[in-house]
Amino acid sequence: MHPPVQHNDPVDLDYTSARQQAFLRAIKDRLRRDPRGLLPFSEVRARLEVRGQHDRGIQLVPLANIVGSQGRYLDFDRSFLPLTGVTAQRWKHVRRAHYHSMELPPVELYKLSDVYFVVDGNHRVSVARHTGQAEIRAHVTELDIDVPLSPQLNTADLNGMEEQADFFAWTDLAQLRPGARIEVTGLGGYLELIRHINWQRTCLSAVRGTPVSSAEAVGDWYDTVYAPLVAAIRASNVLRAFPNRTETDLYLWVMEHGQELLEGAAEHHHKRRWLSWPISGVKRVWLSLHARFPRRLH
């Protein structure tokens, strides 16, 4: 008499595969020294000023844009692969429902800028990603914030994100100049921008002989100093030489080193041809700023 044939449960095999992928991904992240775990919603939320929230109803959401969780961020990795055995039974239950083509309820998500955080449905997101789905049905609640967030956001970005949120809260720039994007990669850069705005306010008050409001100073700084210089930087294509920097980074550099840039341009032009990209546009803008605010730019 032959022993009964053992049939491996495909759901068990899928879960084992998901755990193995999570293990291999963790090793790769450690070797790259680039851990990319799920982001805790509470920590991200605490660093931002939320101006309001809106129920966006049921919609299809890109799974790649779900970067964190409200309560289960330690149970899954950034790709929502299961990290602990605690997830096993629930994960398998959801996977089995997929095998039987059962329609599951939409997951619950918070949306902040261009990213999402799971409120309810972590296992459904995990199974969907493991099976190769690109989107998932979700009931979305959007929180209004001024800071742009991308799916590449990680824990190392949180301190800079908090500085950025404080900058927008203090200046109210998102309301004064809708669509304005201010992004600094180094810590302390937003504080330097605030110093620029304060200097602008001091100059305007001295010229007019009357106090200038914070809102007026912010708008004038953006329109007459920041935006023209960034436009020149953008037109020069100089960012191609600095792939890990932003337009705001280069604005800060020019404002700090503008005099050195101008004085050294002719001397070094024949040695570094890339200097010819930013010099023409940036030089014109810097000269106009120098004429207007000579003390600030020296």
C-alpha positions in Angstrom: 0.0 0.0 0.0 1.5 3.3 -1.1 1.6 6.3 1.4 -0.8 9.1 0.7 0.5 11.8 -1.7 1.3 15.0 0.2 0.0 18.1 -1.5 1.7 21.3 -0.4 -0.7 24.1 0.2 0.0 26.9 -2.3 -0.9 29.5 0.3 1.8 28.1 2.6 4.3 28.2 -0.2 3.4 31.8 -1.0 3.8 32.9 2.6 7.2 31.0 2.8 8.3 32.7 -0.4 7.3 36.1 0.9 9.2 35.6 4.2 12.3 34.5 2.3 12.1 37.5 0.0 11.9 39.7 3.1 15.0 38.1 4.6 17.0 38.5 1.4 15.9 42.1 1.0 16.9 42.8 4.6 20.4 41.4 4.0 20.8 43.5 0.8 19.6 46.7 2.7 22.1 46.0 5.5 25.0 45.5 3.0 24.1 48.7 1.3 23.7 50.4 4.7 20.3 51.7 3.4 17.6 50.3 5.6 14.2 51.2 4.1 11.5 50.1 6.6 7.9 51.2 6.6 7.4 54.7 8.0 5.4 55.1 11.2 2.5 57.4 10.4 2.5 58.9 13.9 6.0 60.1 13.6 5.5 61.5 10.1 2.3 63.2 11.2 3.9 64.7 14.3 6.5 66.5 12.1 4.0 68.2 9.8 1.4 70.9 10.1 -1.9 69.5 8.8 -4.3 72.2 7.6 -7.3 70.1 7.1 -8.5 66.7 5.9 -10.9 65.5 3.2 -12.7 62.2 2.5 -11.6 61.3 -1.1 -13.8 58.2 -1.3 -13.0 54.9 -2.9 -10.3 55.0 -5.6 -7.4 53.0 -7.0 -4.1 53.7 -5.4 -0.6 52.8 -6.7 0.8 50.2 -4.3 4.3 51.6 -4.8 3.1 54.9 -3.2 2.1 53.3 0.1 5.2 53.9 2.2 4.0 53.5 5.8 1.5 52.2 8.3 -0.4 53.6 11.3 0.2 50.6 13.5 1.9 47.7 11.8 5.1 49.3 10.5 7.3 46.8 12.3 5.6 43.8 10.9 6.4 44.5 7.2 9.3 45.8 5.2 9.1 48.7 2.8 7.7 46.4 0.1 5.2 45.1 2.6 6.8 41.7 2.8 6.1 40.0 6.1 8.9 40.3 8.7 7.5 38.2 11.6 5.4 35.1 12.1 2.8 37.2 13.8 1.5 38.0 10.3 1.2 34.4 9.1 -2.4 33.4 9.7 -4.0 36.7 8.6 -1.7 36.9 5.6 -2.6 33.3 4.5 -6.3 34.1 5.0 -6.1 37.0 2.7 -4.0 35.1 0.1 -6.5 32.2 0.2 -9.3 34.7 -0.5 -7.4 35.8 -3.6 -7.1 32.1 -4.8 -10.9 31.8 -4.5 -11.5 35.2 -6.3 -13.2 36.6 -3.3 -13.7 40.4 -3.3 -12.2 41.9 -0.2 -13.2 45.3 1.2 -11.1 48.3 0.2 -8.2 49.1 2.5 -8.2 52.3 4.5 -5.4 54.8 3.7 -4.3 58.3 4.7 -2.9 60.3 1.9 -0.2 63.0 2.5 1.0 64.7 -0.6 1.9 61.9 -3.0 2.3 59.1 -0.5 -0.1 56.9 1.5 -0.2 55.3 5.0 -2.2 52.2 5.9 -4.9 52.7 8.5 -6.5 49.3 8.0 -5.6 46.5 5.5 -1.8 46.0 5.9 -2.1 42.3 5.1 -4.2 43.0 2.0 -1.6 45.5 0.8 1.1 42.9 1.5 -0.6 40.1 -0.5 -1.4 42.5 -3.3 2.2 43.6 -3.7 3.5 40.0 -3.4 1.1 38.9 -6.2 2.3 41.7 -8.5 -0.7 44.0 -8.4 0.1 47.6 -9.4 -3.0 49.2 -7.6 -5.4 48.5 -4.8 -8.9 49.7 -4.0 -8.8 52.0 -1.1 -10.9 54.4 0.9 -8.7 57.5 1.1 -8.6 60.3 3.6 -6.3 63.1 2.4 -4.5 65.3 4.9 -3.6 68.8 3.6 0.0 69.6 4.1 2.4 72.1 2.4 5.4 69.8 2.2 5.8 67.7 -0.9 6.4 64.0 -0.1 7.6 61.4 -2.6 7.6 57.5 -2.5 11.4 57.7 -1.9 10.8 59.2 1.5 12.7 57.4 4.3 13.4 57.8 8.0 16.6 59.7 7.2 14.5 62.4 5.5 12.3 63.1 8.5 14.5 65.8 10.2 14.7 67.7 7.0 11.0 67.2 6.3 10.3 68.7 9.7 12.4 71.8 9.0 10.7 72.1 5.7 7.3 71.9 7.4 8.3 74.6 9.9 9.5 76.8 7.1 6.2 76.6 5.3 4.2 77.1 8.5 6.2 80.2 9.4 6.2 81.8 6.0 2.7 80.7 4.8 4.4 80.5 1.4 2.1 77.7 0.1 -0.9 80.1 0.4 0.9 83.2 -0.7 2.5 81.6 -3.7 0.6 78.4 -4.6 2.8 75.9 -6.3 6.1 77.2 -4.9 8.5 74.4 -4.3 11.3 75.0 -1.8 13.5 71.9 -1.2 16.8 71.9 0.8 18.9 68.8 1.2 21.1 69.9 4.1 20.0 70.6 7.6 19.9 74.2 8.5 19.1 75.4 5.0 15.5 76.4 5.8 16.7 78.5 8.7 19.0 80.3 6.3 16.1 81.0 4.0 14.2 82.6 6.9 17.2 84.8 7.5 17.0 85.9 3.9 13.4 86.8 4.3 14.0 88.7 7.5 16.7 90.7 5.7 14.3 91.4 2.9 11.8 92.7 5.4 14.4 94.9 7.1 15.4 96.4 3.7 11.9 97.0 2.6 11.0 98.7 5.9 14.1 100.9 5.6 13.3 101.9 2.1 9.6 102.7 2.8 10.1 104.2 6.2 7.2 102.0 7.5 7.0 98.5 8.9 6.5 95.7 6.4 4.3 92.7 7.2 5.7 89.2 7.3 3.5 88.2 4.4 4.6 91.1 2.2 8.2 90.4 2.9 7.8 86.7 2.1 6.1 87.5 -1.2 8.6 90.2 -2.2 11.6 87.9 -1.3 10.1 85.1 -3.4 9.2 87.3 -6.4 12.3 89.5 -6.6 15.1 87.4 -5.1 14.4 83.7 -5.0 12.3 83.1 -8.1 14.5 85.1 -10.5 17.7 83.4 -9.3 16.1 80.0 -9.5 14.9 80.7 -13.0 18.4 81.6 -14.0 19.7 78.4 -12.4 17.1 76.4 -14.2 17.8 78.0 -17.6 21.5 77.3 -17.2 21.0 73.5 -16.7 23.7 73.7 -14.0 21.8 71.1 -12.0 23.0 68.4 -14.4 26.4 68.8 -12.7 24.9 68.4 -9.3 22.4 65.4 -9.5 21.9 65.1 -5.8 21.2 68.8 -5.2 18.1 71.0 -5.7 17.5 74.4 -7.1 17.1 75.8 -3.6 20.5 74.3 -2.7 22.1 76.1 -5.6 20.2 79.3 -4.7 21.7 79.2 -1.2 25.2 78.5 -2.6 25.0 81.4 -5.0 23.8 83.7 -2.2 26.6 82.7 0.0 29.4 82.5 -2.6 28.1 84.9 -5.3 31.0 87.3 -5.0 33.6 84.5 -5.1 31.8 83.1 -8.2 31.9 86.3 -10.1 35.5 87.1 -9.2 36.8 83.6 -10.0 34.7 83.0 -13.1 37.1 84.5 -15.6 40.1 82.9 -14.0 38.7 79.4 -14.0 36.5 79.4 -17.1 39.2 77.9 -19.3 39.9 75.2 -16.7 36.4 74.1 -16.0 34.1 74.4 -19.0 31.0 73.5 -16.9 31.3 76.9 -15.2 30.0 78.4 -18.5 26.6 76.9 -17.8 25.6 78.8 -14.7 27.7 82.0 -15.0 25.7 83.9 -17.7 22.3 83.7 -16.2 23.3 83.5 -12.5 25.8 86.4 -13.0 23.1 88.7 -14.3 20.7 88.0 -11.5 23.4 88.2 -8.9 24.6 91.5 -10.2 21.1 92.9 -10.0 20.7 91.6 -6.4 24.1 93.0 -5.5 23.0 96.5 -6.8 19.9 96.3 -4.7 21.2 94.8 -1.5 25.0 95.2 -1.6 25.5 94.7 2.2 23.6 91.4 2.3 25.5 89.8 -0.6 29.0 90.6 0.5 
